[in-house]
Amino acid sequence: MPADHSALSLAQALIRCPSVTPEDRGALDVVAQALSGAGFSVERPVFSEPGYPDTPNLYARIGDRGPCLVFAGHTDVVPEGDGAWRHGPFDATVADGLLYGRGAADMKGGVACMLAATLAFIARRGGTFPGSIAFLITGDEEGPAVNGTVKLLDWARARGERFDHCLLGEPTNPGRLGEMIKIGRRGSLTGKLTVLGRQGHVAYPHKAENPIPGLLRLASALVAEPLDGGTAHFDASNLEFTTIDVGNPATNVIPATARATFNVRFNDDWSAASLGAELRRRLEQAAGNAVRFTLDLQPSNAPAFLTQPDAFVDLVSRAIQAETGLTPTLSTTGGTSDARFIKDACPVIEFGLVGETMHQVDECVAVADIERLTAIYQRVLEAYFPTKR
């Protein structure tokens, strides 16, 4: 545990825990000790699912009345990668005004800022404020996301916990702190397309059925027309092929099958079911009676969702503007996050550090940004829990 509760010290303590999914390596201990020392009730449920690693999680709360503001995040990180780091990935080195380490941006730095801001707020208020603060911290965000936030929310709901708003500290800013709040996320759907042929000798094509032309025909049909033109808060949905495979080492053999995998990042025009139906329609129309195929749509736990801009979004925007001088863009870009689970419990928005180096070798964040983000979170707490209601 760091000697002080500054955001930088907490971030360094977290980074020094090599909590590569699914390992924790003491990261949640750092969070638990900081919060319990400030009067939070802290619990550490571990969830299991056959075929997936057991995952430790943390739930903490102070206060027993509403409104309840939730801070959410994760302490697991991706592996350090194959490249040579300028500073050790788990050394938490500060050099030239930057904090280096795996998770500095995504998102141990953000968790540290939440902790430091909350501890300072509670100390300033003498532990008395009109409402409750909770923390939802998982160790499964960078992994399969099966035994993490989704189950932690179910566990909390079964205990009667209720939340009013959530601030998730993912790194939302592309290049400068204060640029962007995420008010929603696109959905994600993966499909595996297989075209069936008949193996044979290339010199006797009439005795075989080559699946490759059929695969190209169907793949073209999926991307020939835009899925949509975008919506009020979302860009147009986008389908990308990620692999095309035949697995044929021979040059004189027509293969029996050809396969392709694709992923669609879709907006709130679609659900996974309606999008899947549209993709099948396009494939069937293109295939006619000439191409035999199967489509395996993978189960999706990532729907498109939007948190409508409201008073809470305005409150966070004002806090950002007061500290940075920037008016943040309200965005739905980027990949998925645990906000897709939290949105079923309460309105959720995301705001954290600059994500320019997340998942890269030499991941780092500016120390000054850590201090500014902590100040922003403190402003959010002060405005959310005014001294007079």
C-alpha positions as CSV (number, residue, x, y, z in Angstrom):
1,M,0.0,0.0,0.0
2,P,1.4,3.4,-0.9
3,A,2.6,5.7,1.9
4,D,0.1,8.4,0.8
5,H,-3.2,8.4,-1.0
6,S,-2.2,10.6,-3.9
7,A,-3.4,9.4,-7.3
8,L,0.2,9.0,-8.5
9,S,1.2,6.8,-5.5
10,L,-2.0,4.7,-5.9
11,A,-1.4,4.3,-9.6
12,Q,2.2,3.2,-9.0
13,A,1.0,0.7,-6.4
14,L,-1.5,-0.7,-8.8
15,I,0.9,-0.9,-11.8
16,R,3.4,-2.8,-9.7
17,C,0.9,-5.6,-9.3
18,P,1.3,-7.6,-12.6
19,S,-2.4,-8.3,-12.8
20,V,-2.5,-9.7,-16.4
21,T,-5.9,-11.2,-17.0
22,P,-7.0,-13.5,-15.2
23,E,-4.4,-12.9,-12.4
24,D,-4.9,-10.3,-9.7
25,R,-1.5,-10.3,-8.0
26,G,-2.6,-7.9,-5.2
27,A,-4.2,-5.2,-7.3
28,L,-7.6,-5.4,-5.6
29,D,-5.8,-5.4,-2.3
30,V,-4.6,-1.9,-3.0
31,V,-8.1,-0.8,-3.8
32,A,-9.6,-2.5,-0.8
33,Q,-7.1,-1.1,1.7
34,A,-7.6,2.4,0.4
35,L,-11.4,2.3,0.6
36,S,-11.7,0.4,3.9
37,G,-9.4,2.9,5.6
38,A,-11.8,5.6,4.6
39,G,-14.9,3.9,6.1
40,F,-16.1,1.9,3.1
41,S,-17.7,-1.5,3.5
42,V,-15.6,-3.7,1.1
43,E,-16.5,-7.1,-0.2
44,R,-14.5,-9.3,-2.6
45,P,-16.8,-11.8,-4.4
46,V,-15.1,-14.4,-6.7
47,F,-17.2,-15.7,-9.5
48,S,-16.9,-18.9,-11.5
49,E,-18.1,-20.3,-14.7
50,P,-17.2,-23.7,-16.3
51,G,-14.6,-23.2,-18.9
52,Y,-13.5,-19.8,-17.7
53,P,-11.0,-18.7,-15.0
54,D,-12.3,-17.8,-11.6
55,T,-12.3,-14.0,-11.2
56,P,-11.9,-11.8,-8.1
57,N,-14.0,-8.7,-8.0
58,L,-14.5,-5.8,-5.5
59,Y,-17.6,-4.0,-4.4
60,A,-17.4,-1.2,-1.9
61,R,-19.9,1.3,-0.5
62,I,-20.1,4.1,1.9
63,G,-23.5,5.5,2.9
64,D,-26.9,3.9,3.1
65,R,-29.2,6.3,1.3
66,G,-29.6,7.8,-2.1
67,P,-28.5,9.1,-4.4
68,C,-25.7,6.7,-5.0
69,L,-22.9,7.6,-7.4
70,V,-20.9,4.6,-8.6
71,F,-17.3,4.6,-9.8
72,A,-16.5,1.6,-12.0
73,G,-13.4,0.2,-13.5
74,H,-11.0,-2.7,-13.8
75,T,-7.6,-3.6,-12.5
76,D,-6.7,-6.4,-14.9
77,V,-4.4,-5.5,-17.8
78,V,-3.4,-7.0,-21.1
79,P,0.1,-8.7,-21.4
80,E,3.2,-6.6,-21.7
81,G,3.7,-7.7,-25.3
82,D,6.8,-8.7,-27.2
83,G,8.5,-5.3,-27.7
84,A,11.3,-3.9,-25.5
85,W,10.0,-1.4,-22.9
86,R,11.9,1.8,-22.2
87,H,11.0,1.1,-18.5
88,G,9.9,-2.1,-17.0
89,P,6.1,-2.7,-17.7
90,F,5.4,-3.3,-14.0
91,D,8.0,-0.9,-12.5
92,A,5.7,2.2,-12.5
93,T,8.6,4.5,-13.4
94,V,8.1,8.2,-13.6
95,A,10.3,9.9,-16.2
96,D,10.1,13.2,-18.0
97,G,6.7,13.9,-16.5
98,L,5.2,10.5,-17.6
99,L,4.1,7.5,-15.6
100,Y,5.1,4.3,-17.5
101,G,3.6,0.9,-17.0
102,R,1.1,-1.6,-18.2
103,G,-2.3,-0.2,-17.2
104,A,-1.2,3.4,-16.7
105,A,-3.8,4.4,-19.2
106,D,-6.1,1.4,-19.3
107,M,-7.0,1.7,-16.6
108,K,-5.1,1.6,-13.4
109,G,-4.5,5.3,-13.7
110,G,-8.2,6.0,-13.9
111,V,-8.9,3.8,-10.9
112,A,-6.2,5.6,-8.9
113,C,-7.8,8.9,-9.7
114,M,-11.2,7.7,-8.6
115,L,-9.8,6.5,-5.3
116,A,-7.7,9.6,-4.6
117,A,-10.6,11.9,-5.5
118,T,-13.1,10.0,-3.3
119,L,-10.7,9.8,-0.3
120,A,-10.1,13.5,-0.5
121,F,-13.8,14.3,-0.8
122,I,-14.7,12.2,2.2
123,A,-11.9,13.7,4.3
124,R,-13.0,17.2,3.3
125,R,-16.6,16.5,4.2
126,G,-15.7,14.8,7.4
127,G,-17.3,11.6,6.1
128,T,-20.8,13.3,5.9
129,F,-22.5,13.9,2.6
130,P,-26.1,13.5,1.4
131,G,-26.0,10.1,-0.3
132,S,-23.7,7.1,-1.0
133,I,-20.6,6.3,-3.1
134,A,-20.0,2.9,-4.4
135,F,-17.1,1.2,-6.3
136,L,-17.5,-1.6,-8.8
137,I,-14.1,-2.9,-9.7
138,T,-13.5,-6.1,-11.7
139,G,-10.5,-8.2,-12.8
140,D,-12.2,-9.6,-15.9
141,E,-12.6,-6.6,-18.3
142,E,-9.6,-7.4,-20.6
143,G,-10.5,-11.1,-20.6
144,P,-13.7,-12.9,-21.5
145,A,-15.9,-10.6,-19.4
146,V,-17.9,-13.5,-18.0
147,N,-17.0,-13.6,-14.3
148,G,-16.6,-9.9,-13.9
149,T,-18.9,-6.8,-14.0
150,V,-21.9,-8.6,-15.4
151,K,-22.0,-11.0,-12.4
152,L,-20.9,-8.4,-9.9
153,L,-24.0,-6.4,-10.9
154,D,-26.3,-9.4,-10.5
155,W,-24.7,-10.1,-7.1
156,A,-25.3,-6.5,-6.0
157,R,-28.8,-6.4,-7.3
158,A,-29.7,-9.6,-5.4
159,R,-28.5,-7.9,-2.2
160,G,-30.8,-5.0,-2.9
161,E,-28.2,-2.5,-4.0
162,R,-29.5,0.3,-6.1
163,F,-27.5,2.9,-8.1
164,D,-28.4,6.3,-9.6
165,H,-25.5,7.1,-11.9
166,C,-22.2,5.6,-12.8
167,L,-18.9,7.1,-14.0
168,L,-16.6,4.6,-15.6
169,G,-13.0,5.6,-15.8
170,E,-11.9,4.1,-19.1
171,P,-9.4,6.1,-21.1
172,T,-11.8,8.1,-23.3
173,N,-9.6,10.9,-24.6
174,P,-7.8,10.5,-27.9
175,G,-5.0,13.0,-27.4
176,R,-5.8,15.5,-24.8
177,L,-7.5,15.3,-21.4
178,G,-11.0,16.8,-21.6
179,E,-11.7,16.1,-25.2
180,M,-14.3,13.3,-25.0
181,I,-17.0,11.7,-22.8
182,K,-18.4,8.4,-24.0
183,I,-22.2,8.4,-23.7
184,G,-22.7,5.0,-25.4
185,R,-21.0,2.3,-27.3
186,R,-21.5,0.5,-30.5
187,G,-22.6,-3.1,-30.5
188,S,-20.4,-6.0,-31.6
189,L,-21.4,-9.1,-33.6
190,T,-19.0,-11.7,-35.0
191,G,-19.9,-14.1,-37.8
192,K,-18.2,-17.1,-39.2
193,L,-19.1,-17.8,-42.9
194,T,-18.4,-21.2,-44.4
195,V,-18.9,-22.0,-48.1
196,L,-19.2,-25.7,-49.0
197,G,-17.7,-27.2,-52.1
198,R,-16.4,-30.5,-53.3
199,Q,-12.7,-31.4,-53.3
200,G,-11.1,-32.5,-56.5
201,H,-8.2,-32.3,-58.9
202,V,-7.6,-28.9,-60.4
203,A,-7.2,-30.5,-63.8
204,Y,-10.7,-31.9,-63.6
205,P,-12.8,-29.0,-62.3
206,H,-16.0,-30.5,-63.6
207,K,-15.6,-33.2,-61.0
208,A,-15.2,-30.7,-58.2
209,E,-16.9,-27.7,-56.8
210,N,-14.6,-24.8,-55.9
211,P,-15.9,-22.9,-52.8
212,I,-13.6,-19.9,-53.2
213,P,-15.6,-18.1,-55.9
214,G,-18.7,-18.6,-53.9
215,L,-17.0,-17.2,-50.8
216,L,-15.9,-14.1,-52.7
217,R,-19.4,-13.7,-54.0
218,L,-21.0,-13.9,-50.6
219,A,-18.3,-11.7,-49.0
220,S,-18.9,-9.0,-51.6
221,A,-22.7,-9.1,-51.0
222,L,-22.2,-8.4,-47.3
223,V,-20.3,-5.2,-48.0
224,A,-21.8,-4.1,-51.3
225,E,-24.3,-1.7,-49.6
226,P,-24.0,0.2,-46.4
227,L,-25.8,-1.3,-43.4
228,D,-27.2,2.2,-42.5
229,G,-26.3,5.8,-42.7
230,G,-25.6,6.3,-39.0
231,T,-27.9,7.8,-36.3
232,A,-28.1,10.9,-34.2
233,H,-25.3,9.9,-31.9
234,F,-23.6,7.0,-33.8
235,D,-21.6,6.6,-37.0
236,A,-22.7,4.2,-39.6
237,S,-22.4,0.5,-38.7
238,N,-19.4,-1.1,-40.2
239,L,-18.5,-4.7,-41.2
240,E,-14.9,-5.8,-41.5
241,F,-13.6,-9.2,-42.6
242,T,-10.8,-10.2,-40.2
243,T,-9.7,-13.5,-41.9
244,I,-10.3,-15.6,-45.0
245,D,-9.1,-19.1,-44.8
246,V,-8.9,-22.1,-47.1
247,G,-6.1,-24.1,-45.3
248,N,-5.0,-25.8,-48.5
249,P,-1.3,-26.6,-48.8
250,A,-1.6,-28.2,-52.2
251,T,-1.6,-26.3,-55.5
252,N,-3.3,-29.0,-57.5
253,V,-6.3,-29.6,-55.2
254,I,-9.6,-27.8,-55.3
255,P,-10.5,-27.4,-51.6
256,A,-13.7,-28.7,-50.0
257,T,-14.5,-25.6,-48.0
258,A,-13.6,-21.9,-47.7
259,R,-14.1,-19.8,-44.6
260,A,-14.3,-16.2,-43.6
261,T,-14.7,-14.4,-40.2
262,F,-16.1,-10.9,-39.9
263,N,-17.1,-8.5,-37.2
264,V,-19.7,-5.8,-37.3
265,R,-19.6,-2.8,-35.0
266,F,-23.2,-1.6,-35.2
267,N,-25.2,1.4,-34.0
268,D,-28.6,1.7,-32.2
269,D,-30.5,1.1,-35.5
270,W,-29.8,-2.6,-34.8
271,S,-30.0,-5.3,-32.2
272,A,-27.8,-8.4,-32.6
273,A,-30.9,-10.3,-33.7
274,S,-32.1,-7.8,-36.3
275,L,-28.6,-7.4,-37.7
276,G,-28.1,-11.1,-38.0
277,A,-31.4,-11.4,-39.9
278,E,-30.2,-8.7,-42.4
279,L,-26.9,-10.4,-42.9
280,R,-28.6,-13.8,-43.6
281,R,-30.9,-12.1,-46.0
282,R,-28.0,-10.6,-48.0
283,L,-26.2,-14.0,-48.1
284,E,-29.3,-15.9,-49.1
285,Q,-30.0,-13.4,-51.9
286,A,-26.5,-13.6,-53.2
287,A,-26.2,-17.4,-52.9
288,G,-29.4,-18.2,-54.7
289,N,-29.2,-21.9,-55.7
290,A,-25.6,-21.6,-56.7
291,V,-23.7,-21.4,-53.4
292,R,-24.0,-23.6,-50.4
293,F,-23.0,-21.9,-47.2
294,T,-23.5,-21.9,-43.4
295,L,-23.4,-18.8,-41.2
296,D,-22.5,-19.1,-37.5
297,L,-23.3,-15.9,-35.6
298,Q,-21.4,-15.9,-32.3
299,P,-23.2,-15.1,-29.1
300,S,-23.0,-11.4,-28.4
301,N,-23.1,-9.7,-25.0
302,A,-22.3,-6.3,-26.6
303,P,-25.4,-4.4,-27.7
304,A,-25.4,-0.9,-28.9
305,F,-26.6,1.5,-26.2
306,L,-26.9,5.2,-25.5
307,T,-27.1,7.2,-22.3
308,Q,-29.2,10.2,-23.3
309,P,-27.5,13.5,-22.5
310,D,-29.0,14.8,-19.2
311,A,-28.2,16.7,-16.1
312,F,-25.5,14.2,-15.0
313,V,-23.8,14.4,-18.3
314,D,-23.9,18.2,-18.0
315,L,-22.5,18.0,-14.5
316,V,-19.5,16.0,-15.6
317,S,-19.0,18.2,-18.7
318,R,-18.9,21.3,-16.4
319,A,-16.3,19.7,-14.1
320,I,-14.1,18.8,-17.1
321,Q,-14.4,22.3,-18.6
322,A,-13.6,23.9,-15.2
323,E,-10.3,22.0,-15.0
324,T,-9.2,21.8,-18.6
325,G,-10.9,24.7,-20.4
326,L,-12.3,22.2,-23.0
327,T,-15.9,21.4,-23.7
328,P,-15.9,17.6,-24.2
329,T,-17.4,15.9,-27.3
330,L,-20.1,13.4,-26.5
331,S,-19.1,10.3,-28.3
332,T,-20.0,6.7,-28.9
333,T,-16.8,5.7,-30.8
334,G,-14.4,3.0,-29.9
335,G,-14.7,-0.6,-28.8
336,T,-16.8,-2.2,-26.1
337,S,-16.5,-1.7,-22.4
338,D,-18.1,-2.8,-19.2
339,A,-20.6,0.1,-19.6
340,R,-22.6,-2.3,-21.7
341,F,-23.4,-4.2,-18.5
342,I,-23.7,-1.2,-16.2
343,K,-26.3,0.5,-18.4
344,D,-28.9,-2.0,-17.2
345,A,-28.4,-0.9,-13.6
346,C,-28.3,2.9,-14.0
347,P,-27.3,5.6,-16.5
348,V,-23.5,5.3,-17.2
349,I,-21.0,7.5,-18.9
350,E,-17.2,7.1,-19.4
351,F,-14.5,9.6,-18.8
352,G,-10.8,8.9,-18.0
353,L,-7.3,9.5,-19.1
354,V,-5.8,9.9,-22.6
355,G,-5.8,6.5,-24.3
356,E,-3.2,7.1,-27.0
357,T,-0.7,4.4,-25.7
358,M,-3.1,1.9,-24.2
359,H,-2.2,-1.7,-24.9
360,Q,1.1,-0.6,-26.5
361,V,4.7,-1.1,-25.5
362,D,5.7,1.9,-23.3
363,E,2.1,2.6,-22.2
364,C,2.2,5.8,-20.3
365,V,0.2,8.8,-19.1
366,A,1.2,12.3,-18.1
367,V,1.5,12.8,-14.4
368,A,-0.2,16.2,-14.8
369,D,-3.2,14.5,-16.4
370,I,-3.4,12.1,-13.4
371,E,-3.6,15.2,-11.1
372,R,-6.1,16.9,-13.4
373,L,-8.4,13.9,-13.7
374,T,-8.4,13.5,-9.9
375,A,-9.4,17.2,-9.6
376,I,-12.2,16.6,-12.2
377,Y,-13.5,13.6,-10.2
378,Q,-13.5,15.7,-7.1
379,R,-15.5,18.4,-8.8
380,V,-18.0,15.8,-9.9
381,L,-18.4,14.6,-6.3
382,E,-18.8,18.1,-4.9
383,A,-21.5,18.9,-7.5
384,Y,-23.2,15.6,-7.2
385,F,-23.4,15.8,-3.4
386,P,-24.0,19.6,-2.7
387,T,-23.7,20.7,0.9
388,K,-27.3,21.8,0.8
389,R,-30.2,20.0,-1.0
